[in-house]
């Protein structure tokens, strides 16, 4: 009967009859929260786009309507005939179901995010895997990492087991800045929530400012997603996807 063993770094290979399994690249909690967050974000993106079509104009401050000059006009056909977009037709109004699904997906994101946050704090996941070392934040180290990215250099095999400094910085910004800001601005647009907690919208300068910031953060997150997927393809799509699905960077013996 074959014995399953773990091989530490630098240790001599075991007998051929033993199934060699490397340590987990991603913990199961990290993998589940990653895919639940991905699902929630894609649902929010689709439904949020439908909501924007009901009024594809953005304002600053507390109020905004067709009589106010927007800071951004997307020049898209609207699903409301009261919005002057310059088109001679309106799109089908899907605002009802999209809002319900948007709110449900938002709570899925909030619940998953809180669970991941607690896990990261108590398991020291953030300290081990996300927070960059002080030595990596030197101008020289940052410059070397940036040059590798700009040259689209394929990461070394050893890098499949850790994040480089630019990845760590970007993940920290996404986890601790962009997603919390997305949730905050989303809650600030809810009249029911702001009625109970008016400071959430006052600190932002008004509900229209919250809506504009919500849209801008979405654009940044979509750009991050594009770069993230591009780096996965560059560094080895099958290896990275396998690591995020099974937890391991290479297949186990006897499996493709």
Protein Blocks (a to p, Z undefined) as FASTA:
>chain_A
ZZdddddehiacddfkbccddddfbdfklmmmmmmmmmmmmmmmmmmmmmmmmoccdced
jbdcfkbccfbdghiacfbfkbcghpabdcddfklmmmmmmmmmmmmmmmmmmmmmmmmm
mnommmmmmmccfklmpmklmmmmmmmmmnopacdfklmmbccfklmmmmmmmmmmmmmm
mmmmmmmmpmklmmmmmmlmmmnopaklmmmmmmmmmmmmmmmmmmmmmmmmmnopklmm
mmmmnopabdcehiZZ
